[in-house]
Amino acid sequence: MPTKSKEARSRDVQGRAGFSKEERARDGALAMMEYQANSRMARERMVRLRALRLAKEATDKEQERSEKAATGKR
């Protein structure tokens, strides 16, 4: 059974190390894209909820004014 020379084994190890670095780089890029997407979704959700809260507060304030006006006329 032929055995690998030290040089061949060294190249094999270096090749695997290079592959591992590339794989980590791809995983890191994917993780960053997921992080950015999650951050963007959270910001969009906060904007939507803020708009809903402000609309509700405006409606409540308007309702309160109309109730005060209705009780003031009696």
Phi and psi restraints in degrees (range 20) as a CNS / XPLOR table:
assign (resid 1 and name C) (resid 2 and name N)
       (resid 2 and name CA) (resid 2 and name C) 1.0 -72.3 20.0 2
assign (resid 2 and name N) (resid 2 and name CA)
       (resid 2 and name C) (resid 3 and name N) 1.0 141.2 20.0 2
assign (resid 2 and name C) (resid 3 and name N)
       (resid 3 and name CA) (resid 3 and name C) 1.0 -107.2 20.0 2
assign (resid 3 and name N) (resid 3 and name CA)
       (resid 3 and name C) (resid 4 and name N) 1.0 152.5 20.0 2
assign (resid 3 and name C) (resid 4 and name N)
       (resid 4 and name CA) (resid 4 and name C) 1.0 -78.4 20.0 2
assign (resid 4 and name N) (resid 4 and name CA)
       (resid 4 and name C) (resid 5 and name N) 1.0 144.8 20.0 2
assign (resid 4 and name C) (resid 5 and name N)
       (resid 5 and name CA) (resid 5 and name C) 1.0 -75.5 20.0 2
assign (resid 5 and name N) (resid 5 and name CA)
       (resid 5 and name C) (resid 6 and name N) 1.0 167.0 20.0 2
assign (resid 5 and name C) (resid 6 and name N)
       (resid 6 and name CA) (resid 6 and name C) 1.0 -60.6 20.0 2
assign (resid 6 and name N) (resid 6 and name CA)
       (resid 6 and name C) (resid 7 and name N) 1.0 -39.4 20.0 2
assign (resid 6 and name C) (resid 7 and name N)
       (resid 7 and name CA) (resid 7 and name C) 1.0 -63.8 20.0 2
assign (resid 7 and name N) (resid 7 and name CA)
       (resid 7 and name C) (resid 8 and name N) 1.0 -43.2 20.0 2
assign (resid 7 and name C) (resid 8 and name N)
       (resid 8 and name CA) (resid 8 and name C) 1.0 -64.5 20.0 2
assign (resid 8 and name N) (resid 8 and name CA)
       (resid 8 and name C) (resid 9 and name N) 1.0 -42.8 20.0 2
assign (resid 8 and name C) (resid 9 and name N)
       (resid 9 and name CA) (resid 9 and name C) 1.0 -64.0 20.0 2
assign (resid 9 and name N) (resid 9 and name CA)
       (resid 9 and name C) (resid 10 and name N) 1.0 -40.0 20.0 2
assign (resid 9 and name C) (resid 10 and name N)
       (resid 10 and name CA) (resid 10 and name C) 1.0 -62.7 20.0 2
assign (resid 10 and name N) (resid 10 and name CA)
       (resid 10 and name C) (resid 11 and name N) 1.0 -44.7 20.0 2
assign (resid 10 and name C) (resid 11 and name N)
       (resid 11 and name CA) (resid 11 and name C) 1.0 -63.9 20.0 2
assign (resid 11 and name N) (resid 11 and name CA)
       (resid 11 and name C) (resid 12 and name N) 1.0 -37.3 20.0 2
assign (resid 11 and name C) (resid 12 and name N)
       (resid 12 and name CA) (resid 12 and name C) 1.0 -63.5 20.0 2
assign (resid 12 and name N) (resid 12 and name CA)
       (resid 12 and name C) (resid 13 and name N) 1.0 -45.5 20.0 2
assign (resid 12 and name C) (resid 13 and name N)
       (resid 13 and name CA) (resid 13 and name C) 1.0 -65.3 20.0 2
assign (resid 13 and name N) (resid 13 and name CA)
       (resid 13 and name C) (resid 14 and name N) 1.0 -43.0 20.0 2
assign (resid 13 and name C) (resid 14 and name N)
       (resid 14 and name CA) (resid 14 and name C) 1.0 -64.3 20.0 2
assign (resid 14 and name N) (resid 14 and name CA)
       (resid 14 and name C) (resid 15 and name N) 1.0 -38.8 20.0 2
assign (resid 14 and name C) (resid 15 and name N)
       (resid 15 and name CA) (resid 15 and name C) 1.0 -62.9 20.0 2
assign (resid 15 and name N) (resid 15 and name CA)
       (resid 15 and name C) (resid 16 and name N) 1.0 -43.0 20.0 2
assign (resid 15 and name C) (resid 16 and name N)
       (resid 16 and name CA) (resid 16 and name C) 1.0 -65.7 20.0 2
assign (resid 16 and name N) (resid 16 and name CA)
       (resid 16 and name C) (resid 17 and name N) 1.0 -38.1 20.0 2
assign (resid 16 and name C) (resid 17 and name N)
       (resid 17 and name CA) (resid 17 and name C) 1.0 -64.9 20.0 2
assign (resid 17 and name N) (resid 17 and name CA)
       (resid 17 and name C) (resid 18 and name N) 1.0 -42.1 20.0 2
assign (resid 17 and name C) (resid 18 and name N)
       (resid 18 and name CA) (resid 18 and name C) 1.0 -62.8 20.0 2
assign (resid 18 and name N) (resid 18 and name CA)
       (resid 18 and name C) (resid 19 and name N) 1.0 -40.8 20.0 2
assign (resid 18 and name C) (resid 19 and name N)
       (resid 19 and name CA) (resid 19 and name C) 1.0 -62.9 20.0 2
assign (resid 19 and name N) (resid 19 and name CA)
       (resid 19 and name C) (resid 20 and name N) 1.0 -41.9 20.0 2
assign (resid 19 and name C) (resid 20 and name N)
       (resid 20 and name CA) (resid 20 and name C) 1.0 -62.4 20.0 2
assign (resid 20 and name N) (resid 20 and name CA)
       (resid 20 and name C) (resid 21 and name N) 1.0 -40.5 20.0 2
assign (resid 20 and name C) (resid 21 and name N)
       (resid 21 and name CA) (resid 21 and name C) 1.0 -64.0 20.0 2
assign (resid 21 and name N) (resid 21 and name CA)
       (resid 21 and name C) (resid 22 and name N) 1.0 -43.5 20.0 2
assign (resid 21 and name C) (resid 22 and name N)
       (resid 22 and name CA) (resid 22 and name C) 1.0 -63.3 20.0 2
assign (resid 22 and name N) (resid 22 and name CA)
       (resid 22 and name C) (resid 23 and name N) 1.0 -41.4 20.0 2
assign (resid 22 and name C) (resid 23 and name N)
       (resid 23 and name CA) (resid 23 and name C) 1.0 -64.6 20.0 2
assign (resid 23 and name N) (resid 23 and name CA)
       (resid 23 and name C) (resid 24 and name N) 1.0 -42.4 20.0 2
assign (resid 23 and name C) (resid 24 and name N)
       (resid 24 and name CA) (resid 24 and name C) 1.0 -63.7 20.0 2
assign (resid 24 and name N) (resid 24 and name CA)
       (resid 24 and name C) (resid 25 and name N) 1.0 -39.3 20.0 2
assign (resid 24 and name C) (resid 25 and name N)
       (resid 25 and name CA) (resid 25 and name C) 1.0 -63.9 20.0 2
assign (resid 25 and name N) (resid 25 and name CA)
       (resid 25 and name C) (resid 26 and name N) 1.0 -42.6 20.0 2
assign (resid 25 and name C) (resid 26 and name N)
       (resid 26 and name CA) (resid 26 and name C) 1.0 -64.5 20.0 2
assign (resid 26 and name N) (resid 26 and name CA)
       (resid 26 and name C) (resid 27 and name N) 1.0 -43.5 20.0 2
assign (resid 26 and name C) (resid 27 and name N)
       (resid 27 and name CA) (resid 27 and name C) 1.0 -62.5 20.0 2
assign (resid 27 and name N) (resid 27 and name CA)
       (resid 27 and name C) (resid 28 and name N) 1.0 -40.3 20.0 2
assign (resid 27 and name C) (resid 28 and name N)
       (resid 28 and name CA) (resid 28 and name C) 1.0 -64.2 20.0 2
assign (resid 28 and name N) (resid 28 and name CA)
       (resid 28 and name C) (resid 29 and name N) 1.0 -42.2 20.0 2
assign (resid 28 and name C) (resid 29 and name N)
       (resid 29 and name CA) (resid 29 and name C) 1.0 -64.9 20.0 2
assign (resid 29 and name N) (resid 29 and name CA)
       (resid 29 and name C) (resid 30 and name N) 1.0 -41.8 20.0 2
assign (resid 29 and name C) (resid 30 and name N)
       (resid 30 and name CA) (resid 30 and name C) 1.0 -63.9 20.0 2
assign (resid 30 and name N) (resid 30 and name CA)
       (resid 30 and name C) (resid 31 and name N) 1.0 -43.3 20.0 2
assign (resid 30 and name C) (resid 31 and name N)
       (resid 31 and name CA) (resid 31 and name C) 1.0 -62.5 20.0 2
assign (resid 31 and name N) (resid 31 and name CA)
       (resid 31 and name C) (resid 32 and name N) 1.0 -39.8 20.0 2
assign (resid 31 and name C) (resid 32 and name N)
       (resid 32 and name CA) (resid 32 and name C) 1.0 -66.0 20.0 2
assign (resid 32 and name N) (resid 32 and name CA)
       (resid 32 and name C) (resid 33 and name N) 1.0 -40.8 20.0 2
assign (resid 32 and name C) (resid 33 and name N)
       (resid 33 and name CA) (resid 33 and name C) 1.0 -63.3 20.0 2
assign (resid 33 and name N) (resid 33 and name CA)
       (resid 33 and name C) (resid 34 and name N) 1.0 -41.4 20.0 2
assign (resid 33 and name C) (resid 34 and name N)
       (resid 34 and name CA) (resid 34 and name C) 1.0 -64.1 20.0 2
assign (resid 34 and name N) (resid 34 and name CA)
       (resid 34 and name C) (resid 35 and name N) 1.0 -42.6 20.0 2
assign (resid 34 and name C) (resid 35 and name N)
       (resid 35 and name CA) (resid 35 and name C) 1.0 -60.9 20.0 2
assign (resid 35 and name N) (resid 35 and name CA)
       (resid 35 and name C) (resid 36 and name N) 1.0 -46.0 20.0 2
assign (resid 35 and name C) (resid 36 and name N)
       (resid 36 and name CA) (resid 36 and name C) 1.0 -65.6 20.0 2
assign (resid 36 and name N) (resid 36 and name CA)
       (resid 36 and name C) (resid 37 and name N) 1.0 -39.3 20.0 2
assign (resid 36 and name C) (resid 37 and name N)
       (resid 37 and name CA) (resid 37 and name C) 1.0 -64.5 20.0 2
assign (resid 37 and name N) (resid 37 and name CA)
       (resid 37 and name C) (resid 38 and name N) 1.0 -43.5 20.0 2
assign (resid 37 and name C) (resid 38 and name N)
       (resid 38 and name CA) (resid 38 and name C) 1.0 -63.9 20.0 2
assign (resid 38 and name N) (resid 38 and name CA)
       (resid 38 and name C) (resid 39 and name N) 1.0 -40.0 20.0 2
assign (resid 38 and name C) (resid 39 and name N)
       (resid 39 and name CA) (resid 39 and name C) 1.0 -64.2 20.0 2
assign (resid 39 and name N) (resid 39 and name CA)
       (resid 39 and name C) (resid 40 and name N) 1.0 -43.3 20.0 2
assign (resid 39 and name C) (resid 40 and name N)
       (resid 40 and name CA) (resid 40 and name C) 1.0 -63.0 20.0 2
assign (resid 40 and name N) (resid 40 and name CA)
       (resid 40 and name C) (resid 41 and name N) 1.0 -43.0 20.0 2
assign (resid 40 and name C) (resid 41 and name N)
       (resid 41 and name CA) (resid 41 and name C) 1.0 -63.5 20.0 2
assign (resid 41 and name N) (resid 41 and name CA)
       (resid 41 and name C) (resid 42 and name N) 1.0 -39.4 20.0 2
assign (resid 41 and name C) (resid 42 and name N)
       (resid 42 and name CA) (resid 42 and name C) 1.0 -65.0 20.0 2
assign (resid 42 and name N) (resid 42 and name CA)
       (resid 42 and name C) (resid 43 and name N) 1.0 -42.9 20.0 2
assign (resid 42 and name C) (resid 43 and name N)
       (resid 43 and name CA) (resid 43 and name C) 1.0 -63.4 20.0 2
assign (resid 43 and name N) (resid 43 and name CA)
       (resid 43 and name C) (resid 44 and name N) 1.0 -43.4 20.0 2
assign (resid 43 and name C) (resid 44 and name N)
       (resid 44 and name CA) (resid 44 and name C) 1.0 -62.6 20.0 2
assign (resid 44 and name N) (resid 44 and name CA)
       (resid 44 and name C) (resid 45 and name N) 1.0 -39.8 20.0 2
assign (resid 44 and name C) (resid 45 and name N)
       (resid 45 and name CA) (resid 45 and name C) 1.0 -64.5 20.0 2
assign (resid 45 and name N) (resid 45 and name CA)
       (resid 45 and name C) (resid 46 and name N) 1.0 -41.6 20.0 2
assign (resid 45 and name C) (resid 46 and name N)
       (resid 46 and name CA) (resid 46 and name C) 1.0 -64.4 20.0 2
assign (resid 46 and name N) (resid 46 and name CA)
       (resid 46 and name C) (resid 47 and name N) 1.0 -41.0 20.0 2
assign (resid 46 and name C) (resid 47 and name N)
       (resid 47 and name CA) (resid 47 and name C) 1.0 -62.9 20.0 2
assign (resid 47 and name N) (resid 47 and name CA)
       (resid 47 and name C) (resid 48 and name N) 1.0 -44.4 20.0 2
assign (resid 47 and name C) (resid 48 and name N)
       (resid 48 and name CA) (resid 48 and name C) 1.0 -63.6 20.0 2
assign (resid 48 and name N) (resid 48 and name CA)
       (resid 48 and name C) (resid 49 and name N) 1.0 -45.3 20.0 2
assign (resid 48 and name C) (resid 49 and name N)
       (resid 49 and name CA) (resid 49 and name C) 1.0 -66.0 20.0 2
assign (resid 49 and name N) (resid 49 and name CA)
       (resid 49 and name C) (resid 50 and name N) 1.0 -36.5 20.0 2
assign (resid 49 and name C) (resid 50 and name N)
       (resid 50 and name CA) (resid 50 and name C) 1.0 -64.7 20.0 2
assign (resid 50 and name N) (resid 50 and name CA)
       (resid 50 and name C) (resid 51 and name N) 1.0 -43.2 20.0 2
assign (resid 50 and name C) (resid 51 and name N)
       (resid 51 and name CA) (resid 51 and name C) 1.0 -62.2 20.0 2
assign (resid 51 and name N) (resid 51 and name CA)
       (resid 51 and name C) (resid 52 and name N) 1.0 -41.9 20.0 2
assign (resid 51 and name C) (resid 52 and name N)
       (resid 52 and name CA) (resid 52 and name C) 1.0 -63.4 20.0 2
assign (resid 52 and name N) (resid 52 and name CA)
       (resid 52 and name C) (resid 53 and name N) 1.0 -42.1 20.0 2
assign (resid 52 and name C) (resid 53 and name N)
       (resid 53 and name CA) (resid 53 and name C) 1.0 -64.3 20.0 2
assign (resid 53 and name N) (resid 53 and name CA)
       (resid 53 and name C) (resid 54 and name N) 1.0 -45.0 20.0 2
assign (resid 53 and name C) (resid 54 and name N)
       (resid 54 and name CA) (resid 54 and name C) 1.0 -64.0 20.0 2
assign (resid 54 and name N) (resid 54 and name CA)
       (resid 54 and name C) (resid 55 and name N) 1.0 -38.6 20.0 2
assign (resid 54 and name C) (resid 55 and name N)
       (resid 55 and name CA) (resid 55 and name C) 1.0 -65.1 20.0 2
assign (resid 55 and name N) (resid 55 and name CA)
       (resid 55 and name C) (resid 56 and name N) 1.0 -41.7 20.0 2
assign (resid 55 and name C) (resid 56 and name N)
       (resid 56 and name CA) (resid 56 and name C) 1.0 -65.0 20.0 2
assign (resid 56 and name N) (resid 56 and name CA)
       (resid 56 and name C) (resid 57 and name N) 1.0 -43.2 20.0 2
assign (resid 56 and name C) (resid 57 and name N)
       (resid 57 and name CA) (resid 57 and name C) 1.0 -62.5 20.0 2
assign (resid 57 and name N) (resid 57 and name CA)
       (resid 57 and name C) (resid 58 and name N) 1.0 -40.1 20.0 2
assign (resid 57 and name C) (resid 58 and name N)
       (resid 58 and name CA) (resid 58 and name C) 1.0 -65.9 20.0 2
assign (resid 58 and name N) (resid 58 and name CA)
       (resid 58 and name C) (resid 59 and name N) 1.0 -41.6 20.0 2
assign (resid 58 and name C) (resid 59 and name N)
       (resid 59 and name CA) (resid 59 and name C) 1.0 -64.1 20.0 2
assign (resid 59 and name N) (resid 59 and name CA)
       (resid 59 and name C) (resid 60 and name N) 1.0 -44.8 20.0 2
assign (resid 59 and name C) (resid 60 and name N)
       (resid 60 and name CA) (resid 60 and name C) 1.0 -62.1 20.0 2
assign (resid 60 and name N) (resid 60 and name CA)
       (resid 60 and name C) (resid 61 and name N) 1.0 -40.9 20.0 2
assign (resid 60 and name C) (resid 61 and name N)
       (resid 61 and name CA) (resid 61 and name C) 1.0 -65.9 20.0 2
assign (resid 61 and name N) (resid 61 and name CA)
       (resid 61 and name C) (resid 62 and name N) 1.0 -41.7 20.0 2
assign (resid 61 and name C) (resid 62 and name N)
       (resid 62 and name CA) (resid 62 and name C) 1.0 -65.5 20.0 2
assign (resid 62 and name N) (resid 62 and name CA)
       (resid 62 and name C) (resid 63 and name N) 1.0 -40.5 20.0 2
assign (resid 62 and name C) (resid 63 and name N)
       (resid 63 and name CA) (resid 63 and name C) 1.0 -64.6 20.0 2
assign (resid 63 and name N) (resid 63 and name CA)
       (resid 63 and name C) (resid 64 and name N) 1.0 -40.7 20.0 2
assign (resid 63 and name C) (resid 64 and name N)
       (resid 64 and name CA) (resid 64 and name C) 1.0 -63.4 20.0 2
assign (resid 64 and name N) (resid 64 and name CA)
       (resid 64 and name C) (resid 65 and name N) 1.0 -41.4 20.0 2
assign (resid 64 and name C) (resid 65 and name N)
       (resid 65 and name CA) (resid 65 and name C) 1.0 -63.1 20.0 2
assign (resid 65 and name N) (resid 65 and name CA)
       (resid 65 and name C) (resid 66 and name N) 1.0 -43.0 20.0 2
assign (resid 65 and name C) (resid 66 and name N)
       (resid 66 and name CA) (resid 66 and name C) 1.0 -67.7 20.0 2
assign (resid 66 and name N) (resid 66 and name CA)
       (resid 66 and name C) (resid 67 and name N) 1.0 -35.5 20.0 2
assign (resid 66 and name C) (resid 67 and name N)
       (resid 67 and name CA) (resid 67 and name C) 1.0 -66.6 20.0 2
assign (resid 67 and name N) (resid 67 and name CA)
       (resid 67 and name C) (resid 68 and name N) 1.0 -40.7 20.0 2
assign (resid 67 and name C) (resid 68 and name N)
       (resid 68 and name CA) (resid 68 and name C) 1.0 -66.1 20.0 2
assign (resid 68 and name N) (resid 68 and name CA)
       (resid 68 and name C) (resid 69 and name N) 1.0 -38.7 20.0 2
assign (resid 68 and name C) (resid 69 and name N)
       (resid 69 and name CA) (resid 69 and name C) 1.0 -66.7 20.0 2
assign (resid 69 and name N) (resid 69 and name CA)
       (resid 69 and name C) (resid 70 and name N) 1.0 -38.4 20.0 2
assign (resid 69 and name C) (resid 70 and name N)
       (resid 70 and name CA) (resid 70 and name C) 1.0 -68.6 20.0 2
assign (resid 70 and name N) (resid 70 and name CA)
       (resid 70 and name C) (resid 71 and name N) 1.0 -40.0 20.0 2
assign (resid 70 and name C) (resid 71 and name N)
       (resid 71 and name CA) (resid 71 and name C) 1.0 -75.4 20.0 2
assign (resid 71 and name N) (resid 71 and name CA)
       (resid 71 and name C) (resid 72 and name N) 1.0 -27.7 20.0 2
assign (resid 71 and name C) (resid 72 and name N)
       (resid 72 and name CA) (resid 72 and name C) 1.0 -73.2 20.0 2
assign (resid 72 and name N) (resid 72 and name CA)
       (resid 72 and name C) (resid 73 and name N) 1.0 -25.8 20.0 2
assign (resid 72 and name C) (resid 73 and name N)
       (resid 73 and name CA) (resid 73 and name C) 1.0 -78.3 20.0 2
assign (resid 73 and name N) (resid 73 and name CA)
       (resid 73 and name C) (resid 74 and name N) 1.0 -21.1 20.0 2
